[in-house]
């Protein structure tokens, strides 16, 4: 796309998109163990900052007392991060975002790492 992450966020926001952001963990060590790439947690947190600065977490409405924004965080729950589910939900809610938990499915690279999935 040829643009930095902040400009990409602005472009998506201007197009009235909503975001579902993958969140593997809120702990650097666990996040990078799941992802398998050093330095990715800091990139994730930078992206979260850009998302906030652009306004995806701005309240755009309310339904039954629940705040509506254009932002959600999604996590695949596995043995490495199940103890963080409450903290991940709190992290999302502090940003006025929905928190979505997904169960692991053994497809692709996950087949090779089933021991950390269940």
N, C-alpha and C positions, 0 to 999 in steps of 0.2 A: 504493500500500500504506500510505501515511500514517505511515511510521516512518523514523528516521534509519538510516544504513547499518550502524551497529553493532547496533541492535535487529533489523534485517533479518537480519544474519548469525546472531544468537542464535536467532531464530525458525527459520531454516532448519536450524541445528545441532540444535535441540530436536526438529525433525521428522525427524531422522536422514537428512537429505539429504547428498549429496556434491556438491562444486562442481567445475566445469570453468570456469576463469577465462581469458578471452581476454587474451593478452599480445602486443601488437604489437611491443614493443621494451623493452629495459631502459635505453635512453638517452633522456632527456627530448626532445632535439631530434628524434630519429628518430621516437619515439612520436607526438609532436604533429604531425609532418609526415604520418605515415600516417593518423592520426585526423582531422587537419584542424581541430582545435579547440584553441586555446591553453588551458593550465591543466589539461588532462585527465590528464597524467602524474602530477601531484600527487594528483589524485583517485584514480587507479589505485593509487598507493603507499599512500594512506590506506586504501583498501579492502583491500589486502594486509595491512596492519597489523591491521585489524579481523578479518579472516579468521584470522590467527594468534592474536590475543587470545581469540577465541571457542574455538579449538581444532581447526579443520578439519585442521591439519597434525599433530595428535597421532597417534602410531603406534597403530593398533588391532589389528595383527597382522603376521605375516611369512609369506611363501611363498617357498621356495627361496632364503632369505637376503635377499629383497627386502622392504623395509618397506612396509606397507599403511597408507594414510591415506584420508581422505575428500576429498582435494584433488588437482587436476591443473591444469596451465597448458597452454593451447593457443595455438599461433602459426601464422598463415599465413605461409609463407616466401616472400619476394619479393626483388627486387634491393635494396631499401632496408634489409633486415634480415638477409640471409643470412649476413653476416659476424658476426652476433651469436648464431648458433644455439648454439654451445658455451656462451657466457655465459648465454643464456636457460635452457639445460638446467642449468647449475650453479646458477643462481638458484632454479630449481624444486627441485632436489635438496637444496639447503641447507634448504629448508622441508619436506623429506620428501614432496615432491609429485612426481607423474608429469609428464613433459614430452611433449607431443604436437605433432608438426609436421604441418601440413596444406599441401598444394599449393594454389596459387591456382586459382580457377575464374572464368571471365569471365561473371559474371552480375551483374545489378543495376548499381550504380555502378562496379563494377570494370571494366566494358566501356569506360568513358570513360577509364580510367587503365591500359590494358594495358601501356604502356611501362614501368611500375614493377613489373609483376607478373612479367615474364619477362626 
